[in-house]
Each structure stands twice: as C-alpha cells, then as structure tokens.
Amino acid sequence: MSLLESISGTIRDQYGQPVYGIWVSAWSKSQHTGFGDFTQSDGSYSIEDLPKSSDYQISVQPDEALPYIPQERKIFQVTLNPLILRYTKAGCLKQK
C-alpha cells in the first residue's frame, strides 16, 4: 500500500482551451508539505509524491504577465479522477 498520492488534472480557459505555463500547487496544512508543477502545452499537470492527506489546497497561480485570475480549491479526498479547472481571464465577462 502506497503512502504517497498524486494530484493531476487540466487547466483550461473559459473557452475550453488548454492553458500552458500555469503554476499549480498542492499544500496540506496537516502534513505541513506541498509540491507543484507547471502546466504542459495541453494544459495538463501532475503533482506527485504527496503524503496521504485529506486537506489539500490546490492553488493555481498564473505568471504576472498572463491575464488570468489566481484560483484556489480544497480537495478533501484524492481520487483517481483528474481535476479540471476552468480559468477565467481578468476583465472577461461570461455570457449565460
């Protein structure tokens, strides 16, 4: 039984297009540890070798030169399902 977990997923913009070069990090307050990864050209990321925990906070931080808004999301249980986050550009309005 592995004592390590991984969190992976894809970052996409409001149009469903992958976003490259975004820093995605995972932090566990209870484990006092975390790691991160930059998104690839297809928007994918994989944060590996994380200690088992049920309180990971996922932070998505764009480079200051990119027009995206930082995001955070709490994960209560790491699953085998990839996490897909939609990223909105600053100043963009979504029409419903």
C-alpha positions as CSV (number, residue, x, y, z in Angstrom):
1,M,0.0,0.0,0.0
2,S,1.5,3.3,-1.1
3,L,1.9,6.1,1.4
4,L,2.1,8.7,-1.4
5,E,-0.5,10.2,-3.6
6,S,-0.6,12.3,-6.8
7,I,-3.0,15.0,-8.0
8,S,-3.3,15.6,-11.7
9,G,-5.6,17.4,-14.0
10,T,-6.0,20.0,-16.7
11,I,-6.3,23.8,-16.7
12,R,-8.5,25.3,-19.4
13,D,-9.6,28.8,-20.1
14,Q,-13.3,29.9,-20.3
15,Y,-13.4,28.7,-23.9
16,G,-12.2,25.2,-23.1
17,Q,-8.7,25.7,-24.5
18,P,-5.7,24.4,-22.5
19,V,-3.6,26.9,-20.7
20,Y,0.2,26.5,-20.8
21,G,2.8,27.5,-18.2
22,I,0.5,28.0,-15.2
23,W,1.9,27.0,-11.7
24,V,-0.4,24.6,-9.9
25,S,0.5,23.7,-6.3
26,A,-0.9,21.5,-3.6
27,W,-0.5,22.2,0.1
28,S,-1.5,20.1,3.1
29,K,-1.8,22.1,6.3
30,S,-2.0,18.9,8.4
31,Q,1.1,17.4,6.7
32,H,3.0,20.8,6.5
33,T,4.1,20.0,3.0
34,G,3.3,20.5,-0.6
35,F,4.6,20.5,-4.2
36,G,3.7,21.9,-7.5
37,D,4.0,21.7,-11.3
38,F,3.7,23.9,-14.4
39,T,1.0,23.0,-16.9
40,Q,2.2,21.5,-20.2
41,S,1.1,22.6,-23.7
42,D,-2.1,20.5,-23.4
43,G,-2.9,22.2,-20.0
44,S,-2.1,19.1,-18.0
45,Y,-0.2,19.0,-14.7
46,S,0.7,16.2,-12.3
47,I,1.8,16.8,-8.7
48,E,3.3,13.6,-7.4
49,D,4.9,12.1,-4.3
50,L,2.4,13.8,-1.9
51,P,1.9,12.3,1.5
52,K,-1.6,10.9,2.1
53,S,-3.9,13.7,3.4
54,S,-7.5,14.8,3.2
55,D,-6.9,18.6,3.3
56,Y,-5.0,19.5,0.1
57,Q,-5.5,23.1,-1.0
58,I,-4.9,23.4,-4.8
59,S,-3.7,26.9,-5.9
60,V,-3.5,28.0,-9.5
61,Q,-1.1,30.9,-10.0
62,P,-0.6,32.5,-13.4
63,D,2.6,34.4,-14.3
64,E,2.1,38.1,-13.7
65,A,2.4,38.7,-17.4
66,L,-0.7,36.4,-18.1
67,P,-4.2,37.9,-17.9
68,Y,-5.6,35.2,-15.7
69,I,-7.1,35.3,-12.2
70,P,-5.5,33.1,-9.4
71,Q,-7.7,30.4,-8.0
72,E,-7.8,28.0,-5.0
73,R,-9.8,24.9,-4.4
74,K,-9.8,22.5,-1.4
75,I,-9.6,18.8,-2.0
76,F,-11.0,16.6,0.7
77,Q,-10.1,13.2,-0.8
78,V,-7.6,12.5,-3.5
79,T,-9.2,10.2,-6.2
80,L,-8.1,8.7,-9.5
81,N,-10.2,11.3,-11.4
82,P,-8.3,14.2,-12.9
83,L,-9.2,17.7,-11.6
84,I,-10.3,20.0,-14.4
85,L,-10.3,23.7,-13.6
86,R,-11.7,26.4,-15.8
87,Y,-9.6,29.6,-15.8
88,T,-11.1,33.0,-16.5
89,K,-9.2,35.9,-17.9
90,A,-9.2,39.1,-15.9
91,G,-11.7,41.5,-17.2
92,C,-13.7,38.9,-19.2
93,L,-17.4,38.5,-18.7
94,K,-19.1,35.2,-19.3
95,Q,-22.4,35.3,-21.0
96,K,-25.0,32.8,-19.9
